[in-house]
Amino acid sequence: MIPDMNRVVGSHDLLLVTLDTLRYDVAAELLAAGRLPNLAKVLPPTGWERRHSPGSFTYAAHQAILAGFLPTPASPDGPHPRLFAARFAGSETTEPRTWVFDAPDLPTALAGAGYRTVCVGGVGFFNKQGALGSVLPNLFQESHWAPELGVPSPTSFESQVAVAERVAAEQPPDRPLFLFVNVSALHQPNWFHLPGATRADGDSRATHAAALEYVDAHVGRLFAAMSARRPCFAIVCSDHGTAYGEDGYTGHRIGHEVVWTVPYAHFTLPATPQEPA
């Protein structure tokens, strides 16, 4: 069951968080073990939904996600209705509750609906250091990236949240905000998130899990910032997974189950105005 997005768009701020490279199995295990206390507060009672990514690596997946093709429910009992969809003749996943737009991508459509659209980049496809790294952030009215937000930084997510807090704090009260955050902490290298690990040890499923715990420790600040003015409809998902030796595979941009299967959730953050400092 999807909410009526025609009622959500315009009345809510919107938050899209892609936990870049996060595997479904790791996300589900950590949630079940109580190791994601802040995400557990906002995720539905059923926890993460098991879905299939529209792409096997960041660029392909985000081109689809930012056109409204969010990860698809993994169950075969479709068609699965979408939250957002470009007007397209013959679409079988568009229904009355879908917010239908005429632009080529979601950020452009939301800007046309009066939203301020902001990207807080993470991995290299958002670094704006070349033509390819500018394609995705250029879909937004405003984009942010700096080395401290990128994959080599052990404090990348804290830095991203700080940017998001500034963006939300300066937002005019009468204008809705669409904030997109591409979280880079899960992407390799992530060994430095596991206490005692060294560069020589390299990345592993365990360091991947430790990176998710690191993100969870700071994600509450992001949710608080985005719900300080009005209700916020949030989507938190992975763009694709990654392999750590399964069947001899390492990395992503491959057709393996651990790459295609991703965690997904959407939920509403009620408005919680902050007391003046």
N, C-alpha and C positions, 0 to 999 in steps of 0.2 A: 504494500500500500504506500503510495507516494502522497505527500501533501499537495494541496492545490497551489502550485507555484505562481499562479496568476494573482493569488492573494498575498503571497510572500514577497514577490518582487515589487518594490516600491514602498512596502511597509516595514521591511526588515533590512538591516545591514546584512551583507553576504560575506562569508569567509570560506575560501577554498584552500585547504592545506594538503599538499602532496608530500608524503613522507618518502622521499626518493629512494627507491631500491628496497623498500621494506617487504620482507617475505610474509605471507599469510601465516605460515606455521609458527614462525617466531612470535609474531604479534599475538596470535591466539594463545600460545603457551604462556607467555608472560602475563597476559591478562588473567588467565585462569589461575596462575600462581600468585596473584596479588602483587605483582611487581610493577604495575602501571596504575598507581592509586589515583593520579590526577585525571588520566583518561577514563578510568573506571567511573568517575563521578558524572561524566557527561555522555558516555556511550549508552546506547539502548540496553535494556536488561538482557537481551540476547547476545550482547557483545559485538565483536567484529562480524560483519557479513562477509562470507567467502564469495569473491567475485573474480572475473577474468579481465585482465588488462586489455585495452585496445592496441597495445604496442609492446614490444619486447625491450625497448630502451627509451631513454628520457625524451628525446626529440619526437619520435613517432607517437609515443603515448600522449604527450602534452599537446601536440597538434590536434589529436582527436578529443582529448578532455576539454580543451579550450574552445572546441566547436560544439560542445554539449554531449559528446560521446563518453560519458563517465564509464568506469569499469562496469561490466555487465554481470548481473547475478549468475552464479555458476550453475544453478539448477536448469534443467532442460525444458521447463514448463513455460517457455516464453510464448509470445513476444513480451519482453520486459519494458514497460513504459518508462520514458525518460523524464527527468526533471526539466531539462532545457532542450530545445531542438530548433535548428534552423528550419524555416519553411522549406519543405522538400516533397515534391509530388510522390505519392506512393509510400511514404514512411509508415511502417507498421508499428513503430514504437512511440508515436505521438498520439496523445489522447487529450481530452478536455482539461485535465489537470496540468498538462505540460505547458510551460511558458514558451511560446513559439515566437521566434524573431526572424527578421528579414536580413540581418547583417551576416557576413561570412563567418563570424566568430562571436563567442559569448562576451568578451570584454567590450568589443565595439558595440554590441547590442545593448549592453547595460549602460554604457556611456550615453547612448541615444535615449535611454529611459531615465536619464538624469543622475546616474551614479557617477561618483568619482571612482575611477578604476586604478588600482595601484598594485604593482608587482614587487615583491621582495624576493629577489633571486637567490639561488644557492649554487647549484652545480654549473658546470661550464657552459651549458646551453643558455644560461641567463646572464653571463658575465659581460656582455656588450663589448667585448674586446676584439670583435671581428664581425663580419657580415652574418655568419651562421649564429653566433652567440647573441645577435641582436634581433633575430626574427621573432622569438617568443616574447621578450620584454617589450618589443615595439607594438604589440597588440594592445598595450595598456596606455592610458594617458600619462602615467608616471611610473617609473621603475627605479629600483635601487639595487645596487650590487657593489661590493667591495671585497678585497681579499679576506677580510675577517668573517665574511658570510659564507665563504666557500669551503670545499671539501677538506683542504689540509688543516683547517683551523679547529683545534680542540674545543673552542668556545663558540662555534659557528651559530648554534641555535640561540644562545643567549644574545648574540649580536643581532640576529634576525628579529628576535622578539623586541629588542630595544628600538629598532627601526619601526616595527609595527606599532609600538606604543606611541611613538612620536607622530606617526601618521594618524592614528585614531584620535590622539589628543588635539590635533589641530583641525580636525574635521568640523566644518560648519554644522550646527545642530539641525538645520533644515535640509541638508543634502545627504542622501544615503551613500554608503561606502561599500565598494566591492574590493576586498583585499585578498590577494593571492600570495601564498607563501610556499616556495619550493624548499623544503627542508633538506639540507645537504648532509646532515650528520651521519645518516645511515650508510651513505655511499662510501666506497673504499677511497682512501684509507680510513679505517675506523678502529684500528688496534688500540689507539691511545685512550679510548673510552673504557677499557677494561683495566682496572687497577692491577699493576704488576706486569702487564704485557709490555713487550718491547717491539721496536720496529722489526727486529730480526724474527720475532714470532709471526709477524704478518697478521692478516685479517682472517677471521673465522666466524662460524655461526655464533660462537660465544661473544666475540667482540661486536658483532652485528646486534645481538641482544643487549649488550651493555650500552650501545649507542641509542637504542630505543628507550632504555631506562633514563639516559641522560636527557633525551627530548622530553620525556614525561615529567621530569623534575622541573621543567621550565614552562611547559605548555599552559599551565594555569594562568600565567601572566598574560598570555596571548588571548585566552578566552575572556579574561576580565577586561582587557582593553577593548575588545570588540563588542562587549555587551554593556558598556558604560553609558551609552547614549540611547539605545533602543534595542528591541530584540534582535538577535543575530541568528540567521540560519547558517549553520556550519556544515561543511562537507570535509571529512578527513579520510584520506585514502592513500594508497600507494600507487605509483605509476607503473611499476613492474617489480618483480623480485630479482634475486640474484643467486647464483649457484656457488657453493663452497665445496666442490668435489663430488657432488652427487652424480653417479654414473660417469664419472671422469670429467664432468664439466665444471668450469670456473667462470664466473662473471655472468653477463646477460647479453642481450641481442642474439639469443638462441631460443629454440622452441622446446623448452623444458618446463615441466609442471611447476617447479619452484620459481620460475620466471613469470609464467602466465598467471599464476594464482596470487591474488593480492587481497589485503584487508580493506574494508570500506565501511563507513558509517556516515549517516547524516542525522542531525538533531538540531533543535532550537535552543539557543542560550537565552534565557529570559533577561530582560533589561535589569541591570543592577547598577544604578547610578553610583558613582564614587563620591565619597565625601571630599570636600575641598581640602587640600593639604594645608 
